[in-house]
Amino acid sequence: VAVAVVAALFMALPVLGLVMRTPWSDLTSRLSRPGVGDAIRLSALCATASTVLALALGVPLGWLLANGRFPGKSLLRAIVLVPLLLPPLVSGIGMLSVLGRRGMVGRWLDRWFGVTLPFSTAGVVIAVTFVALPFVVITMESGFRSIDRRLVSAAATLGAAPGPVTRTITLPLVAPALAASAALAWARALGEFGATVTFAGNLPGRTQTLPLATFLALETDLDQAMLLSMLMLVPTVLALALLRNRWRPTS
């Protein structure tokens, strides 16, 4: 119990310190400073867009890992988990090597379609999706594994097509996992720094998200950096608090 209390304090005290040190009395004036509104809007936009993209890619991949039987499945799962362990800076460099203007894929995107992803808002979405996608995959894999396969088999035996089975049985059963994965992906995308600054740069109004604006503020104005940090902390905590009854283990 004593060790558990120490662990809880270790996790909680930095958050509590941030809340107590934030200059709440100057909230309005500090939020109205140049560039803050653009960083807030860009962060919300990119986090939401990346969550949609991560769900579109991660749900099918989670289903495949939960239900598929094929050679190399363990390797595929390991590859999915790589972004969780890689330093974000390395993730950004990796994306530059593939999607940069001279990258393996980026050179052809630029030559054939005139699309340049680095140092663009689309590049921010790609960068944060890369680091958020594993949260969707592993959460959805767990959700799909928890489904009672007898229900799906019974529906198929009674003549139900795959589409109605997915819509009426599978999706309702994995809805808590889907909600949890969306919340985790959005929170991760909102706070991403290393991959974003490496792949998309730090251009105000274009690629400067809240974490990047916070880092710049930290060099000259600690109170401003704390306030911007709270703008990322509060929605993250609220999202997880609202979803806790949907994704926490039941007794």
Backbone bond lengths (Angstrom), bond angles and torsions (degrees), N, CA, C in turn:
res aa  C-N    CA-C-N  psi(-1)  N-CA   C-N-CA  omega(-1)  CA-C   N-CA-C  phi
1 V - - - 1.467 - - 1.523 110.39 -
2 A 1.330 116.42 -42.72 1.463 119.93 -179.53 1.525 111.32 -61.17
3 V 1.328 116.04 -43.92 1.466 119.81 179.15 1.527 110.62 -65.37
4 A 1.330 115.83 -38.55 1.456 119.68 178.48 1.523 111.00 -63.34
5 V 1.323 117.27 -39.76 1.465 121.37 178.10 1.527 110.47 -64.07
6 V 1.332 115.98 -43.47 1.466 119.72 177.57 1.527 110.68 -60.44
7 A 1.327 116.23 -42.40 1.466 119.99 179.39 1.522 110.83 -63.22
8 A 1.342 117.04 -42.48 1.467 120.72 179.36 1.524 111.05 -63.81
9 L 1.334 116.73 -41.78 1.461 119.88 177.87 1.523 111.33 -65.67
10 F 1.331 115.69 -39.37 1.462 120.12 178.40 1.525 111.18 -57.99
11 M 1.350 116.89 -36.90 1.457 121.51 179.75 1.528 112.15 -80.53
12 A 1.327 116.75 -33.63 1.458 119.98 -170.71 1.525 113.60 -89.08
13 L 1.325 117.91 -34.54 1.462 120.23 -172.17 1.537 113.57 -62.18
14 P 1.333 120.24 -42.09 1.467 117.94 176.76 1.526 112.98 -59.82
15 V 1.327 116.21 -38.35 1.465 119.60 177.91 1.526 109.78 -66.46
16 L 1.324 116.84 -44.55 1.458 120.75 178.85 1.526 111.03 -61.78
17 G 1.329 116.45 -42.23 1.454 119.67 177.86 1.514 112.22 -61.67
18 L 1.319 116.56 -38.59 1.458 120.53 177.92 1.523 110.91 -63.96
19 V 1.319 116.39 -43.39 1.471 120.30 179.54 1.525 111.00 -62.57
20 M 1.319 116.32 -41.88 1.474 120.33 -175.69 1.529 111.89 -73.91
21 R 1.325 117.87 -30.88 1.465 120.80 -176.64 1.523 113.26 -89.55
22 T 1.314 117.49 -10.98 1.466 119.76 -178.96 1.529 110.50 -66.64
23 P 1.320 118.96 132.74 1.478 122.08 -178.50 1.533 111.51 -78.13
24 W 1.309 117.27 77.03 1.455 121.46 -176.39 1.524 112.37 -62.58
25 S 1.331 117.75 -30.26 1.468 120.39 -177.38 1.528 112.11 -66.99
26 D 1.327 116.59 -24.14 1.476 120.86 -179.71 1.518 111.87 -103.09
27 L 1.323 116.67 20.83 1.467 120.75 -173.15 1.519 112.25 -55.95
28 T 1.325 117.07 -51.28 1.465 120.60 -174.73 1.519 112.02 -63.29
29 S 1.313 116.17 -47.80 1.464 119.31 -177.05 1.525 112.10 -66.26
30 R 1.318 116.55 -36.68 1.459 119.43 -178.98 1.528 112.03 -73.06
31 L 1.333 116.56 -35.90 1.462 119.22 178.12 1.525 112.26 -70.52
32 S 1.317 116.84 -21.79 1.464 120.49 -179.05 1.526 112.66 -88.48
33 R 1.321 117.46 3.00 1.461 119.93 178.69 1.527 110.58 -67.09
34 P 1.333 116.84 152.26 1.472 120.15 -178.92 1.524 112.11 -57.09
35 G 1.311 115.42 133.41 1.453 121.67 175.05 1.509 115.13 91.75
36 V 1.340 118.15 -20.60 1.460 120.02 -177.29 1.525 110.82 -68.09
37 G 1.315 116.50 -46.33 1.463 119.86 179.32 1.517 112.50 -61.03
38 D 1.333 116.28 -40.51 1.466 119.88 178.09 1.527 111.00 -64.11
39 A 1.342 117.17 -40.34 1.462 120.47 179.71 1.520 111.23 -65.72
40 I 1.338 116.75 -39.03 1.472 120.71 178.51 1.520 110.45 -64.05
41 R 1.321 116.39 -49.39 1.471 120.32 -178.52 1.532 110.99 -63.10
42 L 1.323 116.73 -42.14 1.459 119.78 -178.62 1.526 110.78 -66.56
43 S 1.315 117.22 -40.21 1.464 120.33 179.49 1.524 111.01 -64.12
44 A 1.341 116.38 -45.28 1.467 119.78 179.82 1.519 110.86 -63.54
45 L 1.330 116.54 -42.24 1.457 120.88 -179.90 1.520 111.55 -64.19
46 C 1.318 117.07 -48.78 1.470 120.96 -176.58 1.523 111.33 -69.04
47 A 1.340 117.52 -38.62 1.464 120.01 178.92 1.518 110.65 -64.38
48 T 1.332 116.69 -41.28 1.461 120.39 -179.72 1.526 111.28 -68.73
49 A 1.338 116.02 -45.35 1.464 119.52 179.57 1.528 111.11 -63.24
50 S 1.316 117.12 -40.63 1.467 119.74 -179.77 1.522 111.07 -68.75
51 T 1.334 117.82 -33.16 1.464 120.33 177.34 1.519 110.86 -64.83
52 V 1.320 116.29 -43.58 1.468 120.19 177.11 1.522 110.45 -60.62
53 L 1.325 116.00 -44.86 1.465 120.03 -179.93 1.525 111.03 -66.53
54 A 1.330 116.95 -40.36 1.466 120.22 179.42 1.523 111.15 -64.98
55 L 1.330 117.74 -37.82 1.461 120.63 177.13 1.526 110.83 -67.07
56 A 1.333 116.25 -41.96 1.462 119.92 -179.35 1.524 111.36 -62.05
57 L 1.325 116.80 -35.37 1.460 120.73 -179.90 1.525 112.36 -90.25
58 G 1.316 116.86 -37.49 1.453 120.91 -170.85 1.506 115.05 -79.62
59 V 1.334 118.01 -32.83 1.465 119.87 -179.52 1.533 111.01 -63.95
60 P 1.334 119.57 -50.35 1.468 118.17 176.79 1.527 113.18 -61.53
61 L 1.332 117.19 -37.49 1.461 119.44 -179.99 1.527 110.71 -68.61
62 G 1.328 116.76 -38.30 1.457 119.60 175.44 1.515 112.22 -63.04
63 W 1.332 115.85 -39.49 1.470 120.30 177.68 1.529 110.33 -63.97
64 L 1.339 116.66 -41.76 1.457 120.37 -179.24 1.526 110.95 -63.93
65 L 1.309 117.34 -42.43 1.459 120.47 179.87 1.522 111.79 -68.43
66 A 1.327 116.86 -29.86 1.463 120.34 -179.00 1.523 112.10 -80.42
67 N 1.331 117.62 -33.47 1.459 120.44 -171.19 1.521 114.87 -117.24
68 G 1.322 116.76 -19.17 1.458 118.81 -174.85 1.521 112.89 -79.14
69 R 1.315 115.63 151.46 1.461 123.04 173.96 1.519 107.44 -128.17
70 F 1.325 116.10 106.76 1.459 119.99 -176.36 1.523 108.47 -156.91
71 P 1.320 117.20 155.41 1.467 120.37 177.71 1.532 110.91 -63.37
72 G 1.306 116.16 141.47 1.454 120.40 177.95 1.511 114.74 84.55
73 K 1.332 117.01 12.49 1.460 120.03 -179.00 1.524 111.39 -63.12
74 S 1.313 117.25 -42.09 1.460 121.02 179.14 1.523 111.33 -64.22
75 L 1.332 116.11 -37.95 1.463 120.24 177.76 1.523 110.64 -65.46
76 L 1.342 116.51 -41.36 1.452 120.41 178.72 1.525 111.05 -61.89
77 R 1.330 116.60 -43.03 1.461 119.42 178.28 1.530 110.81 -63.04
78 A 1.330 116.89 -38.77 1.462 120.45 178.47 1.531 110.69 -63.60
79 I 1.337 116.63 -40.27 1.458 120.73 179.15 1.529 110.37 -63.74
80 V 1.331 115.90 -39.71 1.462 120.55 178.94 1.526 111.00 -60.98
81 L 1.328 116.42 -35.74 1.463 120.91 -176.72 1.523 113.53 -82.24
82 V 1.317 117.75 -11.34 1.463 120.85 -176.74 1.527 112.99 -55.27
83 P 1.353 120.44 -46.15 1.467 119.11 -179.49 1.520 114.11 -60.70
84 L 1.339 117.70 -22.09 1.462 119.75 177.55 1.522 111.76 -70.54
85 L 1.335 116.74 -27.38 1.455 121.83 -175.01 1.518 113.01 -102.34
86 L 1.320 117.03 -25.76 1.458 119.77 -179.57 1.526 111.01 -68.46
87 P 1.327 118.63 140.26 1.464 119.74 167.92 1.528 109.11 -59.28
88 P 1.328 118.84 136.31 1.470 120.24 -178.75 1.518 113.44 -54.13
89 L 1.329 116.84 -33.35 1.461 119.67 177.19 1.514 111.36 -59.41
90 V 1.331 116.91 -42.07 1.453 121.20 178.76 1.532 110.24 -66.10
91 S 1.324 116.74 -38.35 1.466 120.00 176.61 1.525 110.91 -59.39
92 G 1.327 116.48 -42.96 1.462 120.04 178.65 1.506 112.34 -64.08
93 I 1.330 116.96 -41.77 1.464 120.32 178.33 1.525 110.21 -64.59
94 G 1.337 116.60 -39.32 1.457 119.59 177.82 1.516 112.33 -62.10
95 M 1.318 115.98 -41.48 1.465 118.67 178.35 1.525 111.79 -67.65
96 L 1.324 117.11 -35.10 1.463 119.20 175.26 1.528 111.16 -62.21
97 S 1.334 116.78 -37.72 1.458 119.84 -179.17 1.518 112.40 -67.67
98 V 1.332 116.60 -23.14 1.463 120.27 -179.07 1.523 111.50 -102.14
99 L 1.339 117.30 -45.25 1.460 121.24 -171.72 1.526 113.80 -107.65
100 G 1.329 117.26 -0.07 1.457 119.53 174.90 1.526 111.94 -66.35
101 R 1.311 116.90 169.02 1.467 120.10 -177.15 1.519 112.29 -61.08
102 R 1.322 116.91 -23.88 1.461 121.02 176.27 1.519 111.37 -110.97
103 G 1.315 117.30 13.27 1.452 121.57 -178.51 1.511 112.72 -77.25
104 M 1.322 115.29 172.88 1.463 120.81 -176.16 1.522 112.53 -60.46
105 V 1.319 116.86 -37.54 1.466 121.55 179.28 1.521 111.03 -105.17
106 G 1.321 116.73 -36.41 1.455 120.95 -175.84 1.514 114.16 -60.24
107 R 1.328 117.08 -34.31 1.471 119.36 -179.66 1.517 111.66 -63.55
108 W 1.361 115.65 -35.86 1.460 118.82 179.61 1.530 111.17 -78.40
109 L 1.314 117.27 -33.22 1.468 119.31 174.29 1.521 110.66 -61.72
110 D 1.315 115.74 -40.19 1.461 119.93 179.92 1.522 111.35 -71.56
111 R 1.325 117.14 -40.30 1.460 120.95 -175.76 1.520 112.24 -74.28
112 W 1.330 116.89 -41.86 1.456 120.20 -174.81 1.525 113.70 -88.12
113 F 1.328 115.79 -37.82 1.472 118.83 -173.74 1.529 113.62 -117.94
114 G 1.309 117.68 -5.56 1.457 120.31 -177.85 1.518 113.17 68.47
115 V 1.331 117.33 26.00 1.461 122.79 -177.95 1.524 109.05 -99.33
116 T 1.335 115.54 123.49 1.461 121.69 176.28 1.519 108.13 -122.00
117 L 1.320 116.42 114.18 1.460 120.76 -175.91 1.525 114.52 -85.39
118 P 1.337 119.92 -40.91 1.464 118.10 -179.46 1.524 112.10 -59.83
119 F 1.325 115.72 144.89 1.453 123.74 177.65 1.525 112.23 59.86
120 S 1.328 114.60 40.23 1.459 121.50 176.20 1.519 108.82 -139.48
121 T 1.345 115.76 164.27 1.457 119.41 177.87 1.524 110.92 -62.80
122 A 1.339 116.44 -38.47 1.467 119.53 175.89 1.524 110.77 -60.96
123 G 1.329 116.49 -34.56 1.457 120.05 177.23 1.522 112.47 -64.41
124 V 1.348 116.32 -35.37 1.464 119.73 175.72 1.521 110.10 -62.42
125 V 1.338 116.62 -44.75 1.465 121.05 -179.72 1.521 110.47 -60.88
126 I 1.330 117.08 -43.48 1.462 120.95 179.50 1.521 110.46 -63.42
127 A 1.324 117.09 -44.10 1.464 120.93 -177.22 1.524 111.39 -63.37
128 V 1.333 117.00 -47.20 1.472 118.78 -176.88 1.526 110.84 -73.94
129 T 1.328 118.03 -27.17 1.464 120.01 175.56 1.518 110.69 -66.00
130 F 1.306 116.66 -38.20 1.470 120.73 -179.51 1.527 111.23 -59.70
131 V 1.332 116.99 -41.47 1.468 119.47 -177.41 1.522 111.97 -84.07
132 A 1.346 117.76 -20.59 1.468 120.13 -178.19 1.522 112.66 -91.56
133 L 1.315 117.46 -24.36 1.462 121.39 -174.77 1.529 113.83 -57.04
134 P 1.339 120.31 -41.60 1.474 118.57 -179.48 1.520 113.87 -58.49
135 F 1.335 117.96 -32.00 1.457 120.28 178.89 1.530 110.64 -63.55
136 V 1.323 116.57 -37.56 1.461 120.45 177.85 1.521 110.40 -68.97
137 V 1.318 116.56 -45.65 1.470 120.70 -174.94 1.525 111.29 -62.67
138 I 1.322 117.53 -50.35 1.458 119.39 -175.69 1.525 111.72 -70.23
139 T 1.338 116.83 -33.15 1.466 119.24 177.84 1.518 110.85 -70.17
140 M 1.324 117.06 -42.15 1.461 120.20 -179.41 1.523 111.01 -71.90
141 E 1.326 118.34 -34.53 1.459 119.56 175.51 1.526 110.46 -59.79
142 S 1.322 115.71 -44.21 1.466 119.72 177.23 1.520 111.12 -62.95
143 G 1.342 116.80 -40.09 1.457 120.11 178.89 1.517 112.74 -64.35
144 F 1.327 116.34 -43.62 1.465 119.54 179.38 1.528 111.29 -67.30
145 R 1.332 117.04 -34.66 1.463 119.61 178.76 1.528 112.05 -67.94
146 S 1.324 116.84 -26.12 1.467 120.26 -177.81 1.526 113.28 -79.61
147 I 1.340 117.53 -9.06 1.465 120.44 -179.27 1.527 110.22 -70.52
148 D 1.294 115.52 136.78 1.466 120.57 174.71 1.530 107.77 -75.09
149 R 1.322 116.28 107.22 1.462 120.75 -175.21 1.520 112.23 -63.75
150 R 1.311 117.51 -18.74 1.459 119.84 179.21 1.525 111.43 -65.73
151 L 1.326 116.92 -31.48 1.462 119.65 178.01 1.525 110.95 -65.53
152 V 1.322 115.59 -44.65 1.471 120.03 179.13 1.520 110.14 -65.39
153 S 1.321 117.08 -42.47 1.465 120.68 179.65 1.527 111.15 -64.06
154 A 1.328 117.01 -40.14 1.462 120.04 179.40 1.515 111.26 -64.13
155 A 1.335 116.87 -41.59 1.457 120.04 178.62 1.524 111.01 -64.13
156 A 1.343 116.81 -41.16 1.462 119.86 178.21 1.517 111.21 -65.74
157 T 1.328 116.88 -37.35 1.463 120.86 178.73 1.526 111.18 -63.80
158 L 1.324 116.26 -34.28 1.468 121.14 179.58 1.525 112.90 -81.19
159 G 1.329 116.44 2.83 1.455 120.16 173.76 1.508 116.00 98.57
160 A 1.320 118.20 7.57 1.467 120.33 -179.85 1.524 110.27 -72.26
161 A 1.325 115.78 136.94 1.460 121.31 178.66 1.534 109.87 -75.66
162 P 1.336 117.85 160.17 1.462 120.18 -179.02 1.527 113.43 -56.41
163 G 1.342 116.87 -38.06 1.461 119.77 -179.53 1.522 113.05 -60.62
164 P 1.340 118.60 -55.85 1.466 119.81 176.89 1.521 113.73 -60.59
165 V 1.325 118.04 -34.86 1.466 120.13 177.84 1.528 110.23 -62.83
166 T 1.317 115.61 -44.04 1.465 119.54 178.79 1.523 110.95 -63.65
167 R 1.331 115.62 -43.08 1.463 120.24 -175.02 1.520 112.64 -72.43
168 T 1.308 118.17 -38.44 1.462 120.86 -172.54 1.533 114.49 -99.56
169 I 1.335 117.20 -18.15 1.466 119.45 -177.72 1.529 111.68 -119.54
170 T 1.337 116.25 -57.35 1.458 119.44 -172.84 1.524 112.20 -65.00
171 L 1.340 117.48 -53.05 1.459 120.10 -176.15 1.531 113.32 -62.03
172 P 1.349 119.48 -43.90 1.470 117.25 176.19 1.523 113.52 -60.80
173 L 1.332 117.05 -34.68 1.460 119.67 -178.89 1.529 112.55 -72.54
174 V 1.326 116.94 -30.95 1.468 119.43 -179.65 1.525 111.94 -98.11
175 A 1.331 117.86 6.87 1.467 120.66 -178.58 1.530 112.48 -56.77
176 P 1.350 119.82 -43.19 1.475 118.06 177.12 1.527 113.02 -60.37
177 A 1.329 117.05 -41.27 1.461 120.41 178.05 1.523 110.68 -66.03
178 L 1.321 116.82 -37.31 1.461 120.94 178.88 1.523 110.80 -64.16
179 A 1.340 116.33 -44.58 1.461 120.40 178.49 1.525 110.82 -64.15
180 A 1.316 116.58 -42.90 1.461 120.52 -179.82 1.524 111.37 -64.60
181 S 1.320 116.87 -43.14 1.461 120.02 -179.76 1.522 111.37 -65.18
182 A 1.327 117.27 -37.44 1.465 120.56 177.67 1.526 110.68 -64.83
183 A 1.341 116.42 -42.87 1.461 119.99 179.69 1.524 111.44 -64.75
184 L 1.322 116.89 -43.68 1.460 120.71 179.84 1.528 111.47 -65.22
185 A 1.336 116.32 -42.14 1.460 119.93 179.91 1.523 110.92 -65.28
186 W 1.334 116.84 -42.26 1.463 120.36 -179.44 1.518 111.00 -64.88
187 A 1.324 116.75 -43.78 1.457 120.56 179.45 1.529 110.95 -64.27
188 R 1.322 116.62 -41.57 1.473 119.83 179.12 1.515 111.03 -65.67
189 A 1.328 116.25 -41.30 1.458 119.96 -179.94 1.523 111.22 -66.16
190 L 1.321 116.90 -37.74 1.458 120.74 -178.49 1.523 111.46 -62.61
191 G 1.322 117.61 -34.49 1.454 120.50 -175.44 1.512 115.88 -99.94
192 E 1.312 118.31 5.90 1.466 120.19 -176.84 1.536 111.29 -69.05
193 F 1.318 115.23 136.14 1.471 120.83 -178.07 1.526 112.22 -125.29
194 G 1.348 116.39 -59.65 1.459 120.28 -169.16 1.516 114.63 -59.83
195 A 1.341 116.70 -50.13 1.457 119.84 -178.93 1.522 111.16 -65.40
196 T 1.342 116.11 -35.50 1.460 120.01 -178.79 1.515 111.53 -66.08
197 V 1.336 116.84 -50.33 1.465 119.35 -176.63 1.519 111.53 -67.52
198 T 1.323 117.93 -28.84 1.462 120.98 -179.79 1.516 111.57 -76.78
199 F 1.334 116.49 -43.52 1.459 120.28 -174.60 1.527 112.96 -90.19
200 A 1.338 116.85 -35.83 1.466 120.06 -174.15 1.519 113.72 -110.84
201 G 1.321 117.90 -10.37 1.453 119.47 179.15 1.521 112.34 79.82
202 N 1.324 114.97 -167.42 1.465 121.88 -176.56 1.522 109.28 -134.98
203 L 1.306 114.93 67.38 1.467 121.50 -177.03 1.519 109.58 -98.89
204 P 1.326 119.52 116.16 1.464 121.51 -178.43 1.523 112.12 -56.62
205 G 1.345 115.31 132.33 1.451 120.70 179.14 1.509 114.95 80.49
206 R 1.334 116.15 -8.87 1.455 119.56 -176.69 1.531 112.51 -124.71
207 T 1.319 116.58 -47.28 1.469 120.03 179.09 1.527 112.61 -133.44
208 Q 1.315 118.29 0.22 1.469 121.00 -177.70 1.526 109.95 -82.71
209 T 1.312 116.21 99.28 1.455 121.99 178.57 1.528 109.76 -87.88
210 L 1.322 116.25 178.19 1.465 120.59 -178.42 1.533 113.19 -58.39
211 P 1.342 119.89 -44.44 1.462 117.82 178.01 1.520 113.15 -59.57
212 L 1.329 117.15 -38.14 1.460 119.92 179.14 1.522 110.93 -69.94
213 A 1.336 117.14 -41.05 1.459 120.01 176.90 1.526 110.88 -64.20
214 T 1.323 116.27 -35.75 1.467 120.50 177.69 1.518 111.06 -65.15
215 F 1.312 117.06 -42.15 1.463 121.02 179.50 1.526 110.92 -62.65
216 L 1.319 117.61 -41.51 1.458 120.29 178.40 1.527 110.90 -66.36
217 A 1.348 116.26 -40.55 1.465 119.46 179.47 1.519 111.71 -65.10
218 L 1.325 116.84 -31.23 1.463 121.41 -178.20 1.524 111.44 -61.87
219 E 1.327 117.69 -26.45 1.458 120.81 -177.83 1.519 112.64 -75.03
220 T 1.344 117.03 -24.39 1.462 119.41 -174.02 1.521 114.28 -127.90
221 D 1.329 118.36 -24.25 1.467 121.04 -173.55 1.523 108.98 -146.61
222 L 1.333 116.03 95.51 1.465 120.78 -176.94 1.526 111.72 -62.69
223 D 1.330 117.78 -38.62 1.462 120.32 -179.72 1.531 111.04 -63.14
224 Q 1.330 117.04 -40.29 1.457 120.53 177.81 1.529 110.61 -64.49
225 A 1.322 116.55 -40.02 1.464 120.44 178.35 1.519 110.74 -63.36
226 M 1.334 117.42 -39.08 1.464 120.45 178.31 1.511 111.12 -65.55
227 L 1.327 116.74 -41.43 1.462 119.81 179.67 1.523 111.22 -64.01
228 L 1.316 116.97 -43.68 1.458 120.01 178.16 1.526 111.14 -65.55
229 S 1.322 117.07 -33.81 1.465 120.42 175.85 1.519 110.94 -62.72
230 M 1.321 116.70 -39.27 1.457 120.43 178.99 1.525 111.51 -64.28
231 L 1.331 116.31 -31.58 1.466 119.84 178.29 1.521 111.61 -64.73
232 M 1.326 117.46 -24.08 1.456 120.86 175.05 1.515 112.09 -91.37
233 L 1.331 116.20 -32.90 1.458 119.96 -177.43 1.528 112.26 -71.14
234 V 1.313 117.14 -46.00 1.473 120.71 -173.41 1.525 112.93 -60.59
235 P 1.352 120.13 -52.99 1.476 117.82 -179.94 1.522 113.25 -64.27
236 T 1.327 117.39 -31.01 1.463 120.29 177.86 1.521 111.19 -65.20
237 V 1.328 116.43 -47.77 1.466 120.60 179.60 1.523 110.71 -64.46
238 L 1.330 117.35 -40.82 1.462 120.34 179.77 1.523 111.36 -63.55
239 A 1.322 116.69 -42.99 1.466 119.79 179.97 1.520 111.58 -61.86
240 L 1.317 116.59 -44.17 1.461 120.11 -179.96 1.528 111.79 -69.57
241 A 1.333 116.91 -35.05 1.461 119.96 178.83 1.521 111.20 -67.11
242 L 1.334 117.00 -40.36 1.461 120.37 180.00 1.521 112.05 -68.23
243 L 1.337 116.45 -27.01 1.461 119.87 -176.16 1.520 113.90 -98.38
244 R 1.335 117.90 -0.19 1.458 118.89 -170.14 1.525 112.56 -61.76
245 N 1.328 118.19 -34.95 1.461 119.90 -179.55 1.526 112.39 -74.80
246 R 1.332 115.79 -9.47 1.465 119.00 -179.20 1.519 112.54 -97.65
247 W 1.334 116.00 -22.32 1.471 115.74 -176.60 1.507 114.24 -123.48
248 R 1.343 118.60 -8.09 1.459 117.93 177.81 1.516 109.76 -76.65
249 P 1.313 118.43 153.17 1.458 121.34 179.46 1.526 110.89 -62.08
250 T 1.322 116.27 141.32 1.452 120.79 178.46 1.529 109.53 -95.80
251 S 1.336 114.97 148.42 1.456 119.24 -179.12 1.502 110.47 -86.72
